[in-house]
């Protein structure tokens, strides 16, 4: 993942038309890779060969889209589609973090050892202590008092596999990372320090939160068992053996590649539309066709070596633009809101950041192995919360729980009847729920239609 991110990011930042976008392997892509893996398990196929073939077909279709200007269809992609997809990504981050919490509590807090401990304590409390007594031969010095105190003061420590303190620390680190990150992210709205220092703290909110909570989890609570950052040090550049696939499997890969290309097409272009939003006041125009072509060639190369696919993603790309922007606060009828004055458009931030990502290979196993998994889950929640900033759909959802006198002075509230606003929001929420039902379905083959469902949002 780290090597693929470095290669893909450097190629894209040099050749792309809009270098402010950040390429990553997203949750929908991870879901799709899991589908391919399940198909290979069911039909006894070589996974890396199948993965490579699907990736090459995907690149072929993306090149066709870029050469024939299919990205022009994005003129029909309204703000509604962008908001629904952005909110879906936030939900996906929350689902990932929640699943890890449930897994940790199942392994530690509600483990069989803890359950056995609870039953043992209940049994000891319900049964009266019976001490054999004989007045003739009783001696206080000869009596074994250890039999009376056979139940330990901390029964959960006497059973292997019962680590309830680990689950409590897991929650503390995850929510602590979220709280510290969001607090620093919003620090520029406070009156403390100088404006430049507040802006610097806001820009580096995430790394500061990860470093601080990793230190707390790995050093201050080093006696508590925690799951840490996992990595694999096997060979990376293994060329896929496409000759292992039959003709039928290759045609099946074509169908999977076409569906995957729809996911790439929508994700890439929706992210481009959000980055090139007029509110960002960018001077450089969009380059939808060129960027799609670069992503296609890049992912064809990644597929050959079994490296993870990637495309432009939210919320990372809008956050990148926000970190390069000069922001001013305006007050309207007592409500404070931010506007972007100018953005420093450059390729250097993407170039240097991906070089540093590549150099982080030298930080394995230490110190990266000291990062607890709980802190990474807090990072997911941070990305989910910060992505809601400026999402009009989320703002309108909050209006459902707000009294009308406290509504912010948004332009659509002044021009559109309240009933129409709530109807439109309810329609968007139904679309989001349908996407979540398909995207997080326990049946992997249902998830195959997710890219098509994403495309259907535009005409709907």
N, C-alpha and C positions, 0 to 999 in steps of 0.2 A: 504493500500500500504506500509506504513512504517513498520507495524508489519510483513507482509508477506516478505518484503525485509530482515528484521532482522533474521527471522527464516530460510528462504532459504539461505541467505548468510552464516550464521554460520554453518549450516549443510554441505553446499558445501565445505567451506574452510577447514573443518575437515576431510571429507571423500574423497575429490576429488583427482585425480592424478595430475592435473595441477591447483594449487590453485591461480595462478596469474590472472586467468580469473574472471571477474566481472559478476554476474548474475543480470539481470534486466528485467522488463516488457518493451518490445520494441514497437515501432510503429506498425510493422506488427502484433504483438500479440494483441494490442489494437484494430486494425482493425478487427481481427478475432473475438474478444469478442463482438464487435458491431454487427457482422454478426449473431452470436448466439442470441443476444438480439432481433434483427429484426425478426428472425425466430420464437422466442417465442411470440413476439407481433402478428405476422401474424396468428399463429396457436393456440393461447391462451394456451401456455405451461408455466409451472413454470420455471422461468429463472435459479434460483440457482440449481434446480434439473438437468436441462439440462446442465448447465455449469459443474456441478460435473461429470455427466455421460460422457460428451465429454472429460473431463480431465482424467478420469480413462481409457477410451479407448486409449487416446493418450499415457498414461503411459504404457499400455499393449504393444502397438506397439513399443514404444521406448525400452522397456526391451527385446523384441524379436530382435530388431536391434542390441542391445549391445551383447546379448548372441550368436547371429550367426555372429558377426563380420562384419556387413554391413558397418561399417565405413571405411572398406578397399576400398570402392568405391571412397573415397575422394582422392585417388591417381590420379583420372581422373579430379579432380577439379584443374584447372590451376589458375595461378595468375590473369588471366582475370576475372574469376568468382568472386574471392575475391574482385577485384577492383570495379566491377560493383555493387556488393551488398553493399560495403562500401560507394560508391557514392550515392546509393539509400537511405541509412540511412541518409546521410547528406542532401539530398533533402527533406526527410521526416521531419527532424528537421526544415528546412527553411519553409516548407509548414505549419507546426504547428504554427510557429511564425507569418507568413504572415496572416493566417486565424484569429488569435487573433487581429492583427492590423486592419484588415478589419472590424471585429466585433466591435471593440472599436470605430472606426471612424463612423460606421453606427449608433451606440447607442448615441454618443456624438457630433461628429463634424457635421454629416449630419442628426441629429435627426429631427423629425417633428417640435420641438420647434425652432431649428435653422433655418429651412426652413421658418417657419412662421415669424420669426424675419426678415429674409432677404426680404420677400415680404412686410412687414410693412415698412421697411426702404425705399424700392424702391417707395412705394406708397406715403410716406411722402415727398420724394424728387421730385417726378413727379408732385404732386399737389401743386399749389401756395397757400400760406397762405393768407386767406381772413379774415380781422378783421373788424367787423362792426364799422363804424365811423359816429358820428353825431356831427357837430361843436358846437351845442348848449349845450349838456350835457356831453361833453367829459372831463374826469378828469384823469390825469396820475396816481393819487394815487388810484383811484377806479378800474383801469383796471387790470384784472386777467392775469398776465404774465405767469402763469403756463400752460395756454392753448397753448401758443406759443412753449414752451419747453416740449411738451408732449412726444417727442421721447427721450429716455434716451441716455446719452453719451455712454453707453455700452449696446446696445440693447439685446445682447445675454444673459445678466444676468436677464433680466426682464421676461424671459420665462422659465418655469420649464422644466428640461430635456435637456437644451442646455448648454453643458459644453465643449466648444471647447478647453479650456485650458487643459482639462484632456487628450485629444488625443495628443496634442503637448507634454505634459509631458510624456505620454506613449512612444512616439517615442524617446524622449530624454533619458529616463531610459533604454529602450531596447538597443538602439545603444550605449549608454554610457557603459553599462555592457559588450557589445561585444568589444568595443574599449579598455577599461581598462583591460579586461581579456586577450585579444590577445597581448596587449602591454607588460603586465607582463609575459605572457607565452614566449615571444621572448626576454625578458630582458637579458637572459644569452648570447645573441649575441651582447650585447652592452659592451663598455669598462668601464662602471660605477661600483663602489663598488668592492668588492672582489669576486672571483669565487664562493665561498661557499654561499655568500649572494645572488648573482645573481641566483644561482641554487635554493635557498630556495624561492625566489620571484617567479620564474618560476613554482615551484611545487605547490605553494599556490595561483596561479593567480586567479583561479575561486572563492574560498571563499572570497578572498579580494575584488574582483569585486562585488560580491553579497552583502557583508556587506556595502561597501561604497555607492553603488547606492540605497540600501534599506534605509540607513540613509538619503540620499538626498531626496528620494521620500516620506518617511513617516514623516520626521521631518522638513527639510528645506522647503518643499512644503506641509506642513500638511493641509493648507487651501484648497488645490486643491483636488477634489474628485478623488480617485483612487481605482481600484479593487485590493483586496489583496488576499493572500494565503487562500484557502478555505479548510475546513476540516470537517469531520463527526465524532461525538463522540458516535455513537451507538455501540451496541455490535458487536464484530467481530467474535468470535468463535461460529457460528451457523451451526450445522451439517445439510447438505443438505438432503431433504426428497426425496430420489430416488423412493419411492413407489408411488409418484404422476405421474410417467411417464408410459405410455403404452408400450407394446412390440414393436409396430411400431416406437415409439419415441426413444426407446433404440437402435434399428437397425439404425435409422437415425443418432443417436449420434455416432455409429460406423463409418459411412462414414465421418462425420465431424472430428472425432478423428483421422482417418487415414490421412486425408488431413492435419490436424494440426501437426501430427507426422512428416510429410515431412518438414514442416516449422521448427520444432524443430531440426530435423536432420541436415538440411542445415545450419541454424543459428549457432547451437552449434559447428558443425565441421568446418565451415568457420572461426569462431572466434578462434577456437583452432589452425587452420592452420596459422592464422595471428600472434597469440601469439608465436607459436613455429617456426616462420620463422627463417631460419639460420642467418639472419641479427641481430637477438636479442642475439645470442650467449648464449642460455640457456644451462645449464649443465644437467638439468633434462629432460628426454625424454617425449614425448607426451603420453597421456593415453586416447585415443579417446573412447574406449569401456567402460572403467570404468567411465569416466566422464558422458557419455550418460546414463549409468545405474543409477548413483547418481541423475542426473537431472530427470529421469523418476520416481524414488521413491519419490523424493522431491515434484514433481508436483502432484503426486497422493495424497499426504498428503494435499497440498494446495487446491486441488480441493474439498476435503471432507468438508472443512470449507468455501468455496467460496472466498478464498484469491487469488489474482492475480497470474497467471502463470509467470514463469521467466526462462530464459536460458542465456547462455553466450552472451555478446553483444559487438558490436563495436559502437563507438570508445573508450568506457570506458576501455575495457580490454587492448588494445595496449597502451593507455595512462597510465594505471597502470604500465605496464612493463617499459614504458619510464620514469616514475617518480622514479623507483627503479634502474635506470641504470646510469652508469658513461659514459659520452659522450665526445668524442673528436672531434674537428673540423679539417678537412683536406682541403687543397687548391689544386685544379687541374685546370691548365690553367686559373687562375684568378677567378674561381668559388669556393665558400666555401660550403662544405657540411659536415654533421655530421655522425659519425659512433658510434655505441655502443661498448664500450670496454668490460664491464661486467655488469651483472644484479644481484642484491641481491635477490636471490630467497628465499622467506619466506612465511609462513602462517600468521604471526603476523599482517601484515598490513590489510589483509582482516578480521581477527578476531576482531581487535580493532575498525576498521572502522564500522563494523556491530553492535558492542556493542554500539558505540556512536549513530548510527542511531536509535537503539532501545530506547536509553535514550532520544532521541529528542522528544519522546512522552510527556515527562515532560515539554517540551517547548511550549506546546499548551495550551491556545491560544497565550500566550506571551512567547517569542518574535517572533515566526514563523509567527504569523498573521500580523506582520508588513512588511513582504516581499511582495512588489507589484507584481502583475501578469506580469507587463512589464519586471521586472528584471528576472523572470523565463523564459520569452521568449528570453531575451538576453542571458540567459544560454543556451537555445536551439541553438541559432546562434553560440555561442562560441564553442559548441560541434561540430557543422557542419563544422566550419572553421578549427578547430584544427585537425579534422579527415582527412582533405585534405592533411595534412603534410605527405609526403612519398607515396602518392597515385600516382602511375606511370600513370594511365589513365588520371587523372586530369592534370598532367604535360604535357602529350602529347596533351591534348585538348588546353592548352595554346600555344603550338607550332604552332597551326593553325593561331594564331594572332600575331606571332612573326617573325621578319625578320631572315633569315637563318644565318646571320653572328653572331647573338646574341644567337644561340642555346647553351645550356649547354653541356659540354663534356660527355654526358652519353654514356654508352657502346653500347646501341642499336643504337644510332645515328651513331656511327662509323662503325657498322657492317651491318646495314639494310638500303636499299635505302629509301630516304625521302618519295617517293610515297607510298611504302609499309607501312611505319609507319602511314601515314594519312589514308590509306585504312583500316588498322586494327583498328585505333581509331574510324573511322566512323562506323565500324561494331559494336564496343562496345557501342557507343552512341545510335545507333538504338535499341540495346537490352535494354539499360537503359530507353529510352523513352517508349518502350513497357511495361516495368515493371511499370513505373510511371503511364501510362495510365490505367493499370489494378489495381494497388495498390491504386490510388487516384480516382478511378471511383465513380461517384455519385450513381451508382446502387450497393447496397450491395452484391447481389448474384454473381455478376461478380468477386468480390474480393475473392470469395471462391477458385478460380483457381490459386490464387497467389502462394501458396506453390508449386503447380505442375509446374508453370512457373519457379520458382526458381530452381527446380530440373532439368528442361530441359536445363538450362544454361550449365550444365556440358557436355552433349554430343554435344551440339551446339559448 
